[in-house]
Amino acid sequence: MAVRRVMPVLQSDATEENSAFYAILGMEEVMNLGWITTLASPSTPAAQVSVMTADRTAPVTPHMSVEVDDVDAVHALLRERGAEIVHPLQDEEWGVRRFFVRDPDGRVINVLSHR
């Protein structure tokens, strides 16, 4: 299993203001679903930040996202080790397969792979 990228998820109702702020730092919008906007560096596309009002398809808003090469294998391993799965493994309409898990300090991590 390999990690492809790790990205903070900032919960905020000021998504437009945050987009403008991160644009000053050189980031460009790469995804906007209305409730989540992801900004990335054009020169280093894996350098990203997401700004989310609230997750529209899950019961909680994650603190960060971790993209892995095999989300099913990571899900199975975490379940085997007794981790708390906060949101079940499922395919999302925007092209990812994901689940949420709680880390030892209680943070919610969105673990995903692109389909």
C-alpha positions as CSV (number, residue, x, y, z in Angstrom):
1,M,0.0,0.0,0.0
2,A,1.3,3.5,-0.9
3,V,0.2,7.0,0.1
4,R,-0.3,9.2,-2.9
5,R,-1.1,12.5,-1.1
6,V,-2.2,13.9,2.3
7,M,-4.3,17.0,2.3
8,P,-5.8,19.0,5.2
9,V,-9.5,19.6,5.2
10,L,-10.5,23.0,6.6
11,Q,-14.1,23.4,7.7
12,S,-15.4,26.8,6.9
13,D,-18.4,28.6,5.6
14,A,-16.1,31.1,3.9
15,T,-15.1,28.9,0.9
16,E,-14.9,31.8,-1.6
17,E,-12.8,33.9,0.7
18,N,-10.5,30.9,1.4
19,S,-10.2,30.2,-2.4
20,A,-9.1,33.9,-2.9
21,F,-6.6,33.7,0.0
22,Y,-5.0,30.4,-1.2
23,A,-4.8,31.9,-4.8
24,I,-2.5,34.6,-3.4
25,L,-0.2,31.7,-2.3
26,G,-0.2,30.4,-5.8
27,M,-2.9,27.7,-5.5
28,E,-5.6,27.1,-8.1
29,E,-9.1,25.6,-7.8
30,V,-9.0,22.0,-9.1
31,M,-12.5,20.9,-7.7
32,N,-15.6,22.7,-6.6
33,L,-18.7,20.7,-5.6
34,G,-20.3,23.7,-3.9
35,W,-19.8,22.2,-0.4
36,I,-16.1,21.4,-0.9
37,T,-13.4,23.2,-2.9
38,T,-10.0,21.8,-3.4
39,L,-7.1,24.0,-4.3
40,A,-3.7,22.8,-5.6
41,S,-0.3,24.1,-6.6
42,P,0.1,24.1,-10.4
43,S,3.7,23.2,-10.1
44,T,3.2,20.5,-7.4
45,P,-0.3,19.1,-8.0
46,A,-0.2,16.8,-4.9
47,A,0.2,19.9,-2.7
48,Q,-3.4,20.6,-1.9
49,V,-5.9,21.9,0.6
50,S,-9.6,21.5,0.7
51,V,-12.2,23.9,2.2
52,M,-15.5,22.3,3.2
53,T,-18.7,23.7,4.7
54,A,-19.8,20.2,5.8
55,D,-19.5,16.8,4.2
56,R,-22.7,16.2,2.2
57,T,-22.5,12.4,2.0
58,A,-21.1,11.5,5.5
59,P,-22.2,12.1,9.1
60,V,-19.1,14.1,10.0
61,T,-16.6,16.4,8.4
62,P,-13.1,14.9,8.2
63,H,-9.9,16.7,9.4
64,M,-7.8,15.5,6.6
65,S,-7.8,13.3,3.5
66,V,-5.3,10.6,2.7
67,E,-5.3,9.2,-0.8
68,V,-3.9,5.6,-1.0
69,D,-3.4,3.3,-3.9
70,D,-5.7,0.6,-2.6
71,V,-8.5,1.9,-0.3
72,D,-10.1,-1.6,0.0
73,A,-6.8,-3.1,1.4
74,V,-6.4,-0.2,3.9
75,H,-10.0,-0.5,5.0
76,A,-9.6,-4.2,5.6
77,L,-6.4,-3.7,7.5
78,L,-7.8,-1.0,9.8
79,R,-10.9,-3.1,10.5
80,E,-8.7,-6.1,11.3
81,R,-6.8,-3.9,13.8
82,G,-10.0,-2.7,15.5
83,A,-10.0,0.9,14.2
84,E,-13.2,2.8,14.5
85,I,-14.7,3.2,11.1
86,V,-16.8,6.4,11.3
87,H,-18.3,6.2,7.7
88,P,-18.5,3.0,5.7
89,L,-16.5,2.2,2.5
90,Q,-18.4,3.5,-0.5
91,D,-18.2,4.9,-4.0
92,E,-18.9,8.6,-4.4
93,E,-20.4,10.2,-7.5
94,W,-17.4,12.4,-8.0
95,G,-15.1,9.4,-8.7
96,V,-13.6,8.3,-5.4
97,R,-14.0,5.3,-3.2
98,R,-13.7,6.3,0.4
99,F,-14.3,5.7,4.1
100,F,-13.7,7.6,7.3
101,V,-11.6,6.3,10.2
102,R,-10.9,7.9,13.6
103,D,-7.2,8.2,14.6
104,P,-6.0,7.6,18.2
105,D,-6.5,11.3,19.1
106,G,-10.1,11.3,17.7
107,R,-9.5,13.1,14.4
108,V,-11.6,11.8,11.5
109,I,-9.5,10.8,8.5
110,N,-11.0,10.5,5.0
111,V,-9.2,7.6,3.3
112,L,-9.7,7.4,-0.4
113,S,-8.7,6.1,-3.8
114,H,-9.7,7.5,-7.2
115,R,-11.7,5.0,-9.3
